[in-house]
Amino acid sequence: APDLWPAADGTLTPAREGCDVGDGPALAGGRWVVGVTDPVQPRHAPVPRNAGERLVFAQLYETLVNVGCDGEARPGLASTWACTEDSTTWVFTLRPDARFWDGTPVTAPRVRDAWLHNAGGDDDPSPASPWRWISARANSISAVDARRLAIRLPEPHARFPQLLAHPAAAVALRQPGWTWPVGSGPARLRASDPAPRPDLGCRPNLNHPDAPTWDELVFHVRPGLDPRDLVGDGIDLLELRDRENVAFFDQVPAWAVHPLPWDRQYVLVCPPDMRDDGPDPWAAAVAGLVPARDVTAVSARDWPHVDFPRGGAVCPQLSGPIPAPDAAPLASDLGRGRLGPRTIAYPAGDAAAAELAGRLGHLAGTSVRIAGLAAVDYDLALEWQMSGAFVLPLDQLFPTGCLQLATLMGRAAWLQKAGLDRPEARAGDSLAAADRDAAWRAPDPAAVLAAAGVVHPLAVTRSWLAARGEIAGLRLDFDGTPLLAGLGRPDPAPHPTAAGATP
């Protein structure tokens, strides 16, 4: 069954809204300038630390498998893949002409080395990196030959290729004399290109099967700048989230704003250790929340499910590894009474999370405290169940509802235990049972978490794409990131239909 997304009328649909932004045939040529207001650092590539790096790196580096906005897996660096009958071993075959920008062939051993580097970062911010499921350092990943890479999984996973669409599985080569890791994506850099100061100029990678038709793509990187101040800098595209900025660009002559797919979910996580045996203390407040009204910082809407998208398949891999808590609560000043059962914590700096926490606190009563916590303190408090509730944002890190649910449950060992250790949620031999009986379905941990009041779904939010003039040739990745290789102005000429006639 397909994963389901929110439709405009509030129902669920397999057709994801917002995937058609800037599609259609495009004219070749031209120079495009894209504004970025996050820091972009070569040392982070190809694994992004923020939305700006995600946009830039998506043009430069490739994963073995591409998953588009429609959720379909397509060839990336791998031209084909196949698995054993039990879906525990997968073999990926690289496309024969795959080369890095400097002409070095992309080989299976080099892919494995790239993954080792990605997995070895000390500051990987993702709570659900693909390397939490498979170890790039173990013998589970091996080069069969120059073009074939074999991956052995700890349990069957019929949709495993979609996990490799995660940006942390992108492939890059470290070469002497290069500031940037050398990629194989459709946009390329040169050895002499420095970090953005403030511009980073990309040229078409003519060896790529989807080589761009534009002449140059420039990222104009101004960290911390108000996006509205970029209007006079000659930019053509800019990704926005703040509604004030969206409204501003919507009124600027020659500019238009386009909604991108819903891509960030917010849930209220309620630790069992902070509850007594009485009724759910947060249920009434959650029921009174209206995201479209109560959240003004970003575009928001209701989403009634714990998983996003709503999973349509049996979910394996939900029990896989959780990092140990970083430190005891007493190691932080959080252990000195700042939090408690009647506190709603949220990550400081997230305006939507702050508004959701404030509104929930108002609906829950005057005794509720609201606490914005720095990232390290927030993660520590969540790991140790130190607050009555947590507003938790979940970016779309994976293409499927199953893997997104694992992202949520992977935030803390107690959260995973709440969803999987209850008798009604134990999957046990779930994949084998599904193979024996097509009508069998494992208990749904998302439903278990919701029914127990451990996780309440709150809302989903989206970004917008501001464009100067009309655009075409755009494609979107699974998380709504614009892929700019085909970018151009709309081609007004009629094009043949499949039957060879003009419409």
Rosetta blueprint (number, residue, H / E / L):
1 A L
2 P L
3 D L
4 L E
5 W E
6 P E
7 A L
8 A L
9 D L
10 G L
11 T L
12 L E
13 T E
14 P L
15 A L
16 R L
17 E L
18 G L
19 C L
20 D L
21 V L
22 G L
23 D L
24 G L
25 P L
26 A E
27 L L
28 A L
29 G L
30 G L
31 R E
32 W E
33 V E
34 V E
35 G E
36 V E
37 T L
38 D L
39 P L
40 V L
41 Q L
42 P H
43 R H
44 H H
45 A L
46 P L
47 V L
48 P L
49 R L
50 N L
51 A H
52 G H
53 E H
54 R H
55 L H
56 V H
57 F H
58 A H
59 Q H
60 L H
61 Y L
62 E E
63 T L
64 L L
65 V E
66 N E
67 V E
68 G E
69 C L
70 D L
71 G L
72 E L
73 A E
74 R E
75 P E
76 G L
77 L L
78 A E
79 S E
80 T E
81 W E
82 A E
83 C E
84 T L
85 E L
86 D L
87 S L
88 T L
89 T E
90 W E
91 V E
92 F E
93 T E
94 L E
95 R L
96 P L
97 D L
98 A L
99 R E
100 F L
101 W L
102 D L
103 G L
104 T L
105 P E
106 V L
107 T L
108 A H
109 P H
110 R H
111 V H
112 R H
113 D H
114 A H
115 W H
116 L H
117 H H
118 N H
119 A H
120 G L
121 G L
122 D L
123 D L
124 D L
125 P L
126 S L
127 P L
128 A L
129 S L
130 P H
131 W H
132 R H
133 W L
134 I L
135 S L
136 A L
137 R L
138 A L
139 N L
140 S L
141 I E
142 S E
143 A E
144 V L
145 D L
146 A L
147 R L
148 R E
149 L E
150 A E
151 I E
152 R E
153 L L
154 P L
155 E L
156 P L
157 H L
158 A L
159 R L
160 F H
161 P H
162 Q H
163 L H
164 L L
165 A L
166 H L
167 P H
168 A H
169 A H
170 A L
171 V E
172 A L
173 L E
174 R L
175 Q L
176 P L
177 G L
178 W L
179 T L
180 W L
181 P L
182 V E
183 G L
184 S L
185 G L
186 P L
187 A E
188 R E
189 L L
190 R L
191 A L
192 S L
193 D L
194 P L
195 A L
196 P L
197 R L
198 P L
199 D E
200 L E
201 G E
202 C E
203 R E
204 P E
205 N L
206 L L
207 N L
208 H L
209 P L
210 D L
211 A L
212 P L
213 T L
214 W L
215 D L
216 E E
217 L E
218 V E
219 F E
220 H E
221 V E
222 R L
223 P L
224 G L
225 L L
226 D L
227 P H
228 R H
229 D H
230 L H
231 V H
232 G H
233 D H
234 G L
235 I L
236 D L
237 L E
238 L E
239 E E
240 L E
241 R L
242 D L
243 R H
244 E H
245 N H
246 V H
247 A H
248 F H
249 F H
250 D H
251 Q H
252 V L
253 P L
254 A L
255 W E
256 A E
257 V E
258 H E
259 P E
260 L E
261 P E
262 W E
263 D E
264 R E
265 Q E
266 Y E
267 V E
268 L E
269 V E
270 C L
271 P L
272 P H
273 D H
274 M H
275 R L
276 D L
277 D L
278 G L
279 P L
280 D L
281 P L
282 W L
283 A H
284 A H
285 A H
286 V H
287 A H
288 G L
289 L L
290 V L
291 P H
292 A H
293 R H
294 D H
295 V L
296 T L
297 A L
298 V L
299 S E
300 A E
301 R E
302 D L
303 W L
304 P L
305 H L
306 V L
307 D L
308 F L
309 P L
310 R E
311 G L
312 G L
313 A L
314 V L
315 C L
316 P L
317 Q L
318 L L
319 S L
320 G L
321 P L
322 I L
323 P L
324 A L
325 P L
326 D L
327 A L
328 A L
329 P H
330 L H
331 A H
332 S L
333 D H
334 L H
335 G H
336 R H
337 G L
338 R L
339 L L
340 G L
341 P L
342 R L
343 T E
344 I E
345 A E
346 Y E
347 P E
348 A L
349 G L
350 D L
351 A H
352 A H
353 A H
354 A H
355 E H
356 L H
357 A H
358 G H
359 R H
360 L H
361 G H
362 H H
363 L H
364 A H
365 G L
366 T L
367 S L
368 V L
369 R E
370 I E
371 A E
372 G E
373 L E
374 A L
375 A H
376 V H
377 D H
378 Y H
379 D H
380 L H
381 A H
382 L H
383 E H
384 W L
385 Q L
386 M L
387 S L
388 G L
389 A E
390 F E
391 V E
392 L E
393 P E
394 L E
395 D E
396 Q L
397 L L
398 F L
399 P L
400 T L
401 G H
402 C H
403 L H
404 Q H
405 L H
406 A H
407 T H
408 L H
409 M H
410 G L
411 R L
412 A L
413 A H
414 W H
415 L H
416 Q H
417 K H
418 A H
419 G H
420 L H
421 D L
422 R L
423 P H
424 E H
425 A H
426 R L
427 A L
428 G L
429 D L
430 S H
431 L H
432 A H
433 A H
434 A H
435 D H
436 R H
437 D L
438 A L
439 A L
440 W L
441 R L
442 A L
443 P L
444 D L
445 P H
446 A H
447 A H
448 V H
449 L H
450 A H
451 A H
452 A L
453 G L
454 V L
455 V E
456 H E
457 P E
458 L E
459 A E
460 V E
461 T E
462 R E
463 S E
464 W E
465 L E
466 A E
467 A E
468 R E
469 G L
470 E L
471 I L
472 A E
473 G L
474 L L
475 R E
476 L E
477 D E
478 F L
479 D L
480 G L
481 T L
482 P E
483 L E
484 L L
485 A L
486 G L
487 L L
488 G E
489 R L
490 P E
491 D L
492 P L
493 A L
494 P L
495 H L
496 P L
497 T L
498 A L
499 A L
500 G L
501 A L
502 T L
503 P L
